[in-house]
Amino acid sequence: MTAKKTFEFKNGQHVVYPPQGVGKLIKTEEALIGGQKIKMLVISFERNSMTLRVPVDRVQISGLRPLVSQRKIMEAINSAKDKATAKRMIWSRRAAVYEENINSGDPMKIAEIIRDLQRRNSTDTMTFSGRQLYLRALERLAQEYAVINKIPLEAAEDKIEDILEIPKDLELEAQVEENTEPEPNV
């Protein structure tokens, strides 16, 4: 059995908390909980206007980690250029797996979602739930890419889609069945 990696975190450092994405460690504080002093990392997620406190002794269990390297994020993005995998599961199960992968915080797993759900041409259709998962995965990967490259999130999303050569003329609108019944006269 391999031991989990332990990380040293510093105030001001950007970190990844898998269920929320990229946040910034703003301070370490002590809190009195159940009569015990607990050392906590205080992480701010500006995008969600949220502050999270993670007990230092629970960091490994929580999945909190530093940002990956530039090389690792580019490996993940480039892996999304591969051909989508065969989709042999029913959608609800596949969507649950995609959700788990987004919440894993693993850039490679997140890139797999982007790979499987991206539209490569105008004949590809995207369901509403597929579109939502694609956009969440893209945003989560772009958060880390943006901080690593010191660019805004929207620019990072655009850059990732440029790297993946996703045509700009594709509308990301989900396909909605049209109502075939005539509208009542008013």
Residue pairs with C-beta under 8 A, 6 or more apart in sequence:
4 60
6 59
6 60
7 59
7 64
7 65
7 66
9 15
9 25
9 41
9 59
9 64
9 66
10 25
11 25
11 26
11 27
11 28
12 24
12 25
12 26
13 24
13 25
13 66
14 22
14 23
14 24
14 25
14 66
14 67
14 147
15 22
15 23
15 24
15 25
15 43
15 64
15 65
15 66
15 67
16 22
16 23
16 64
16 65
16 66
16 67
16 105
16 144
17 23
17 43
17 45
17 52
17 54
17 62
17 63
17 64
17 105
18 62
18 63
18 64
18 103
18 104
18 105
18 106
19 103
19 105
20 45
20 48
20 50
20 52
21 45
21 47
21 105
21 139
21 140
21 143
21 144
22 45
22 67
22 143
22 144
22 146
22 147
23 43
23 44
23 45
23 46
23 52
24 43
24 44
24 46
25 41
25 42
25 43
26 42
26 43
26 44
26 51
27 42
28 39
28 40
28 41
28 42
28 56
29 39
29 40
29 42
29 53
30 37
30 38
30 39
30 40
31 37
31 38
31 40
31 53
32 38
38 55
38 56
38 57
39 55
39 56
39 57
40 53
40 54
40 55
40 56
41 53
41 54
41 55
41 56
41 59
41 64
42 51
42 52
42 53
43 51
43 52
43 53
43 54
43 64
44 50
44 51
44 52
45 51
45 52
47 143
47 153
54 62
54 64
63 104
63 105
65 105
67 144
67 147
67 148
68 76
68 107
68 144
68 148
69 148
70 148
70 149
72 107
73 107
73 141
73 144
73 145
73 148
75 108
76 107
76 108
76 110
76 111
76 141
77 111
77 141
77 145
77 160
77 163
77 164
78 163
79 108
79 111
79 112
79 115
80 111
80 112
80 114
80 115
80 118
80 160
80 164
81 115
81 163
81 164
81 165
82 115
84 115
84 116
84 117
84 118
85 112
85 115
85 116
87 94
87 116
89 97
91 127
91 129
95 129
95 130
95 133
98 113
98 116
98 117
98 133
98 137
99 133
101 109
101 110
101 112
101 113
101 137
102 109
102 110
102 113
102 133
102 136
102 137
102 140
104 110
105 140
107 141
107 144
110 137
110 140
110 141
111 137
111 141
113 133
113 134
113 137
114 134
114 137
114 138
114 141
114 160
114 164
117 126
117 130
117 131
117 133
117 134
117 137
118 134
118 164
118 166
119 125
119 126
119 166
119 170
119 172
120 166
120 167
121 167
121 170
122 167
122 169
122 170
124 170
125 175
126 134
126 172
126 174
126 175
127 174
127 175
128 174
128 176
130 174
131 172
131 173
131 174
134 172
135 172
138 157
138 160
138 161
139 153
139 157
141 160
142 153
142 156
142 157
142 160
143 153
143 156
145 156
145 159
145 160
146 152
146 153
146 155
146 156
149 156
149 159
151 159
161 168
